[in-house]
Amino acid sequence: MEEIETREKILEGTEALFMKYGIRSVTMDDIARHLSVSKKTLYQHFSDKDELVFKMSEMYLERSFRQYEQIALSSRNSIEELSKISVCMKHDMENLNPSMLYDLQKYHPKAWALYTDHKVKIISQSVMRNIHQGISDGYYRPEINADIIAIVRLILIEAAFNPELFPKDRFNFVEVQTQLFELFVHGMCTEKGKKLYRKYKVNTQITNHPNEAVL
């Protein structure tokens, strides 16, 4: 049990560092220092940084899957699901260093392959399910091709992480992701869908900022 707890502690501490500073800039020495453990302890559980990155990515993606699955199950319709995803995504992105995805792709191919598999099998299927439901409910335009739009959504997500497209000295990462998400939503919605989406957003703002709502 103690071994499992130590392993989980390492993974959680590593994730916190990667989220804040990116992957490449964080060394095994940094992780050991942050967790107040020896490097020997790290290497008892993980053969090298690459394995640590892979296992951390595995844990992160599994948690993300459960989180967004719960959103889908608890939403009454496709628009409510999008509004909840919007809030969840903004919270996640506020605590995420945009260099993480770039670092995965360039320096950790095994972990990148894990993300790519998750993207194709989980995110893409989830987007297509939501689109089909939204079209059926009359909230999305009926001529939309779900396969194409799902791919576009994935491209938009990854585009925000690209420092060549959105350099950090010019763009706020959270704002970029938010703007691209809003573009995606409004590009799909009928007037009926847009009206309901605005309603959910207003309700969300009131819930999150009760004092501002009173004013």
N, C-alpha and C positions, 0 to 999 in steps of 0.2 A: 504493500500500500504506500509506504514512504517513497519507494522508487517512482511510482506513478505520480504522486503528488509533486515530487521534485521535477519530473519531466514536464508536467503541466505548468508548473511555475516558470520553468525556463521558456516554454512556448509562449506563455502570456506576456512575460517580460520582454521577450524578443519582439513580439508583435508590437508592443507599445513603442519600442525604440524605432522599429522600421516605419511605423506609421508617422512618427514625428520627424525622423531624419532621412528616410529612404533606406534602401537596403545596402547599396554599395558603400556608403560612408560609415556604416556601423561594422565594427570588427568584433571578433570573438572576445577580445580583451574588453571592449566596451560593454558587451553583454554580461560578462563575468562581473565586471565592476558594478554595473547597474543592479545585478541580482545579489551582489555580495556573496558570490560563490567563486570557487577556483576554476580556472580553465580546465583542469583535470576533471572536474565534475561535469562540465559541459561535454567533454569528449567521452565521458562514460555513457552518455545518453545519445550523443549524435557524433557520427564519425568526422564530420566537417561542417563548415558553414552551409554548404550546398544542401546537405541533408536537413539541416535545421530550417533553412528557407523553405524546403519542400514540405516538411511536416507542419510548419507554421501556416503555409498556404493552404494545405489540406484542412487544417482546423478552421481557418478563416472562411474558406469557401463552404464548408459544411454548416457553419453557424449562419452564414449569409443565406444559404439555401433554406434552412429552417425558418429564418426570420421572414423572408419573402413568401414562403409557402404559407405561413400563418396569416400574412396580410391577405393573400388570395382567399384563404378559407373564411376569413372574418369579414370580407367585403361583400356588400349586397349586390353590387354591379361593377361593371368594368371601370366606370369613372371613379367610383369610390376607391377602388384598388389603385388607380393611378394617383389619386390625391394622397393616399397613404404612402405610396412609394415615393412621392415627391418629398414628403416630410422626412421619411427614413433616409432617403438618399442624401438630402442636405445635411442631416446630422452626421452621416458616415463620412461625407466628403470634407466636413469641417475638421475632422480628426485624421485626415489622410494626406500624406506627402505625395504630391502628384508625380514624383520621380519613381514611385514604387513600381508601377506597371512597366516603365521603361527599363528599370533595373532588372526586373524579372525576365523580360524579353531578351535583353542583351547578355546578362551574366549567369542566368540560372535556367537553362533550357528545359530541365525536367519539371520545375515548378511552373514555367511558362506553358508547357504542354498540358499540365493539370488545369491551369486557368483556361486555356483554349478549349479543352474538352468540356469544362463546366459551361463556358460561353455558348458552345454549340448545342449541348444537350439540355441545359437547364434554362439559361437566360432566353435563348432563341425560342424554345418551346413555350416558355411562359408568356413571352410577348405575343406569339401567334395565337395562343389560347385567349389572351385578353382581347386581341383584335377581333377574332371570330365572335366572341361574346358581345363585344361592343357593336359590331355590325348587326348582329341578331337583335339587339335591344334598340337599335336605331340611333345610337350615340356616335357611331363612326360612319364615315361615308361608305356606301355599299360597294363602290368601285375599287376600294383599296385591295391590293394584293398583299395578303398577310406575309407571304414568304419574302417578298421584296422589302416591305417595311420593317420586318424583324431584322433583316440584315442591315438596313439603314440605321436602326436604333443601336446596334452593336458598333457600327462605325462611328456614330456620334459619341458614344461613351468613350471609346478609345481615343478619338480625336482630341478630347479635352486634356488627355494626359500627354499629348505630343508637345514638347517644349519648342519645337520649330514653328508649329502653328500658333500656339498660345504661350509665348515666353512669360516667365514669372514676373519680370519687371514691368510688364504691360497689362497683364490680365490676372484677375482674381480667380483662382481655380474653382471655388464654389459657385461664383457667378457664371462662369463659363458652362459648368455642368447644368446649372439651373436654366440658363437661357436655351441651351440645346434641348433640354427636356421639355420646356414650354413650347419650343418650335415643333417638336415631335408630336406633342399632344394636340396642339391647335391645328396642325396639318392634317390630323386624322378626323377631328371631331366635326359633327354636324352642328348646326346652331343649337339644337336640343342638347347635344353633348357639351358644348362650350358653356351653356347656361348652367348646367348641373355641375360642371367642373369648377366654375367660379363660385358657386354656392358652397361647395365643399371646402374650397380654399378660404373663403371668408370664415366659415365655421372653425376651421383649423386655426386661423389667426386669432380668433376670439378665445379659443381654448388655450392656446399657447401664450397669449398676452392679454389676460383678463383686465389688467389695469388700463392698458391702452384702449381696449374695447369700450370701457366706461367713458373715457375721455372722448 
